[in-house]
Amino acid sequence: MVKTENKLLKKVCILGLSATMLAGMVLPMSDSFRKDTVITQADTSYDGEFSYGGKTYKYKNDGTDKIMLMSVTAGGELKIPSTVTIGGKKKTVSKLGEWFGAYQTFTKVVVPDTVTIIERRVFYAATMDSLKLSVNLESTGEWFASSSNVSSVECKSTKLNNLGDYCFYLNKGAKKIILGKYLVKLEANGNVLDLSTSDLTNVKEIYRGIRFDMTNVDTIKFGKTTFEIPSAYYVLNNSKLKNVYVNGTKVVCKSAKDILPDIVRKYYLLIEKSDFEYNYSADKAKYVITGLGHQYYGLNNKKKGTLPVEEEFDIALDLHDYIVKNYVYDTKKTVGPYTRVFICHEYSKCAYDGQMYAFLLECAGVEAETISSAELIPVTEAQKKQYAAEGKKYSYTLNGKYRIGKNGNHLWTLIKIGGKWTHVDATTDRQINGYGCSLVSNMFDSEGIHCFPHFSEYANDEYTKKFYAFQNYSTMLTTPKETQYKGDLDKSGKWYRDTKDLQLLTSFIVQSDEDREMIRKAKNGALSITDKKAQSLNSGYTSGGVHIDVKLVEKRNGKWYSLIDADAADINFDNKYDVRDIMFMQRLFSKVDKNK
């Protein structure tokens, strides 16, 4: 029987919904909440009702020959009609309206192929064994089956191009849901998350907002999947992940040049913060370090501070060159963390350069930390309230204990060589293709990118402490206390070493041990020497048959003074002055050879 007179549709709602939820937002609710909630009625107009298959439907007209179904009586199998005759006129069922089958229980639901649109909350919190959707479905509203319990879902529509947000959010039934070209839900099968199955071959996109719960997953399998990823998807607790397979082959790092397969790089969030990411990074670090001729000790090792100073120096420069040569700086294209940059060879920026460098250095037995540039001003809660009242907006750090003043927005690496901290800024050095910002003991300028240097701040969670083990939590936010720039013999304070520095160093090294020590110990540069000795010190040296005139001392007000910073001549930090310092200086004076 078909009734065509105007009626009021009694739509099921939850008593006590907030005004916000009534206006358009519905939050997911637990089973216990739904069971214990009193149900009331809310009125919405409808155009008529009819009976079909033992169920009563209410509808609204959708044009002259189509209708939108607004509600249906619950229970048993629900096979929605594709057409009905109303008042002697055939009507096509084209839409399912909001709340159509919400909170109801069915055994089986079949949506006819005439339906092209499913509106919001159609099967919200509903329960059913199976749901078969229209092959001509074009659009679903948000929350349309969220908080539901649907054991299986079939949707083979190739026309579906619009999925509302949270369409199967918190669904407790099916482990896998594919709607047309969209992968909407995928749960692990035991400890394996399988993205290689044949039914995913035709999937083109991962639905935005999809949640991958990987709490117990230790293995991921990728196949010949080509689907696009959304701007945001959620991965929950993947720390136990150890194994990744692509087309049946286990992904392992076998050389310094290895990078992750394209498909793993594409879905990097699935492996981020996992044991697999850590182990792959460690394996690649091993190949990089040993390939440069050094020993690999791992991130947490007891070798730090025990290696010969010459070896520490050489490791520092070799790994500096590796980063400068192999990673391209581009802040717009880079995506972190530093491990992703390292094992994918993707674009980098200062933070990832500095962290990657510190990671590699410590794996090679050289102590390192990262340095950030920002003025940190202690602030009280009362001051923050005052700033807010005055409309002043500031950035804060360390749980709001410090206000950030001048900010260089830069990060680099601090390295301990021969027991002394020295700065290396691989990012800046990449720009000049040299060593202008290497072995600088006081990297500071009041206005630029190196302003107010301090040990970088990191979170104190398990993941951070594992992947950023190079950072000493006891020194965070404190300022390094070193003042020397290795190789700046003429005390110019320039951010680069020039020919004059190299000539001064060479002339200084060729002096006798006694004369070098005399110059090094000169208080404020003052020397008690004769004019004859001064003439000898200023005699220069001969290189390749060419005499080089160099002045090490000058006379001022009748007294001789040294023109060099002798401590800066200990280029390799070994507390000695010999030809090795010249060799290392020549390396610092050179460009990074990107062909090696």
Secondary structure, 3 states (H helix, E strand, C coil): CEECCCEEEEEEEECCCCHHHHHCCCCCCCHHHHHHCCEEEEEEEECEEEEECCEEEEEEECCCCEEEEEEECCCCEEECCCEEEECCEEEEEEEECCCCCCCCECCEEECCCCCCEECCCCCCCCEEEEEECCCCCCEECCCCCCCCEEEEEEECCCCCCEECCCCCCCCCCCCEEEECCEEEEECCECCEEEECCHHHCCCCEECCCCEEECCCCCEEEECCCCCECCCCCEEECCCCCCEEEECCEECCCCCCCCCCCHHHHHCHHHCCCCHHHHHHHHHHHHHHHHHCCCCCCCCCCCCCCCCCHHHHHHHHHHHHHHHHHHCCECCCCCCCCHHHHHHHCCCECHHHHHHHHHHHHHHCCCCEEEEEEEEEEECCHHHHHHHHHCCCCCCEECCCCEEEEEEEEEEEEEEEECCEEEEECHHHHHHHCCCCCEEECCCCCCCCCCCCEEECCCCCCHHHHHHCCCCCCCCCCCCCCCCCECCCCCCCCCCCCCHHHHHHHHHHHCCCHHHHHHHHHCHHHEECCCHHHHHHHCCCEEECCEEECCCCEEEECCEEEECCCHHHHCCCCCCCCCHHHHHHHHHHHCCCCCCC
